[in-house]
Amino acid sequence: MIRTVLATSAALLTAAALPAAAQQEMRPVLLDGTVLDVSATGISTRVPDLAVIQAGVVTQAATAAEAMQQNSAQMTRVLAALRKAGVAERDIQTATIGLAPQYRYAQNEPPVITGYQASNQVSVRFRDVARSGTILDTLVREGANNISGPELTVDKPEGALDEARVDAVTKARARAELYARAAGLKVDRILAISEGGALPNPPMPVMMMRAAAAPMADKTEVAAGERELNVTVTVRFLLK
């Protein structure tokens, strides 16, 4: 968007907030040129160093108490396996605990409770992505039968995001130079910079569900690949 600006709104707002005597001495800030707003997205890439996986246990029994007892015993083995594998306590967090009746439905008859289903799910952060597949296999052997993930991400993205910011401003400047040449003008200076967002792209998690009795693969492998992080900025240039 290219437009000519006669006075900045910031200057006018500042003047309105000052005493009358000071306002008499102030004059609107005039911009002798054309204003150009350019939005650009900067990109940087990193190999993910953190995998987040949901792992849990689902059990069914005739009574609610029995379903919860079985679930608790099975989940205790799963948590012990995580700790034995070296996963720190701070990287294991309970996500959901549930208990729900199971019904049998028949035509023209009220539903009948046939049992209860208990569930317990934890969110696990693996800081060694390469080992996460092996640990998942261990969890299944210990009774985990409800698993989803992994969500692969970057643990400390600040450095990568700063690279993306520099890339975004560089792209915006190059685009402004292009517009200026096309209009027979030159870039005089930057008037303002606004950041639109600094979040990694949403991950594409791989979903998986296993039953305890399902045949085991030789080894589950998790490939880290590469993650793209981006930052979008809007830069206001003055062209002359």
N, C-alpha and C positions, 0 to 999 in steps of 0.2 A: 504494500500500500504506500503510495507516494502522495504527500499533501504539503501545502505551504502553511507554516505556523507563524502567527503574528505575535502571540504572547503565550508564555507558559502558564498553565493553571496553577502550578506550585507558587509562582511569584504572586499571582493574584490572591491566593489563599493566605499567603504570608502577610500581604498588605492588609487584608481584612482583619487580621488578628492584632495589628499594631495600633497604638494610640493615633489619634487624628493628626497630631503634629508630625509624627514619624511618617504617616501616610502621605503627607504633603510633599515630603522629600523624596518618596519612592516613585519610580516610574516603571511601567510594565517592561519586562525583558523582551526585547524584540530580536527575532531570529531572522537574519538576512540570508535566506536560503530556502531549500526544500528539505522537508523531513521525510525520511524513509524508515519504516519499521520492517525488520527482517527477522523471521523465526527460523532457527536451525537446530538440528539434533546432532549432538556429539555422541560418538560411540567408542567404547573400549571393551576389550574382551579379557576374560580370565578363565582359568581352569577351575571348576567348582572344587571347593575343599570342605564342603559340609553337605551331608545327606540327611534329610529328615524323613523318617518312616513311621507310619502308624502301625502298631502291632498289638494284637489283643487276643482274647479268648471269648468264644461264645459257647455256652453249654445249655442243655435242655434237660429238665427233669419233671417228675410228676408234681412236685410241690415247689413253692417259691424258695423255701429254706434249703431244700436239697439242691436246687439249681444254683443258688448263691454259694453253697458250700463247695460244690464241685468246681465252680468257676474260681473261687478263691484259691483252692488247692492247685489248680492248673496254672493260675496266674502267678502264684508264688514261685513255681518252677521256672516260668518264663522270665521273671524279674531276676531270679538267681542266675540264670544263664547270661543275662545281659551284664550283670555285675562281674561274673566270672570272666566274661570276654573283655573286660577292661573299660566298659562304658561307665563314665562318671555319674554320680548321683544327680548332678546339676543338669545332665543331658537326658534324664528320664523324667517325664511328667505325665501324670494321669490326665487323659483327655476326656473320657466319658465312662460312666458306670451306669448300667441299665438293667431293669428287670421288667419283663412284660409277659402277660398271659398269652397262651396260644389257644386258638379257638378252632372248633370244627363246625363248619357251616353246612346245613341241610335245607333243602327247599321247604318253605312254609313252617320252619321250626326255628326257635330261638338258638343263637349260637351257644355252644357248649365248650367250657374250658377243658382242654385236654392236657395241659401242663404249663410250664413256665420256662421262659428263656432268659438267661442272665448273660450280661456282656460286660467286659472290662477292656478298655482300650488305653494304651499309653502312646505318647509321642516320644520318639527316640531320635536324638541327634548323634550321628556318626561323624567323628572328626577325621577318621581314616576311611575315605570313601571306598578305597580298594578292598577293605575288609568287610564292608557292610553286607555284601552278598553272602559271604561265608557265615556271618553272624545270623543272618536271616534263616539260613538252613538249620542252624543250631536251634533257633527259636521254634521252628516248626517241629523239630524232633522233641522239643520239651513241651509241646502242647499248644503253641500259638496257631490258631486256625482262622484268623481274620487279619490280613495284612494288606496295607496299601502304601504306595509310594514307589520309589523314593522321589522326594523333591530335592533336586540338586541346586545348591546355591553357593554364594561366596560369603564366608563368615564375616570378613571385614572389608566391605566394598568401598570405603572412603577414598583410598588412593585411586582406584579405577574410576570412580565417579569424578574425581578432580581431573583426571585425564580427559574424560568425556566433556567436561565443562570447557577445557582449553580447546578441544576439537570443535565444540559447538560455536564458540566465539570466532575461531579461525574461519569456519565455514560461513558464518554470518558476514564477516568482513569481506571475504571473497565474493559473496553474492552481492553485497552493497557496491563493491567496485564494478561488478558487471552491470548493475542497474545504472550506476552513475555514467559509465562509458556510453551505454545505450541512449541516455538522455543528454549526452553532451556536457556532463558535469563531472565534478570530482568530489570524493569523500573528504569532508573538512574535519569532522570529529565525531566522537560518540557522545550522545546526549544522555542515554540511560540504558541499563541492562536489567532484564527481569528473567528470573529462572522459573520455568514452568513445571518442572518435575525432576526428581532425582531418585527414581526407583528402578531396580533391575526389571527386565522384562519378565512377565509372569512365566513360571516354569511350566514345562509340559510333563507332569508326573506320569509314571508308568504304574497302572493299577494292577494289583494282583490279589487273588483270593485263593487260599489253600485250605483244604480240609486235612485234619490230622491223619486220616487214613490214606490220603492221596499218595501215589508213588513219588519218591523224591528224585529230583534231577541230580546228576553227579555233582554239580556245583552251580550255584546261582552267581552270575557275574554282573556287576554294576559298572558301566562305562561312564566315566566322568564327562567326557566330551569337552565342550567349551560353552561358557555363558557369555551373553552380550549384555552389557550395562549401558544405559543411555541417559542423557540429560538434554532437555530442550530449553533453549533460551530465546528471548526476544530482545533484539538490540535496536535501539533508535539512533540513526545516523543523521547528521546534518550534511547535506550536499550543497555545493556551490559551483 
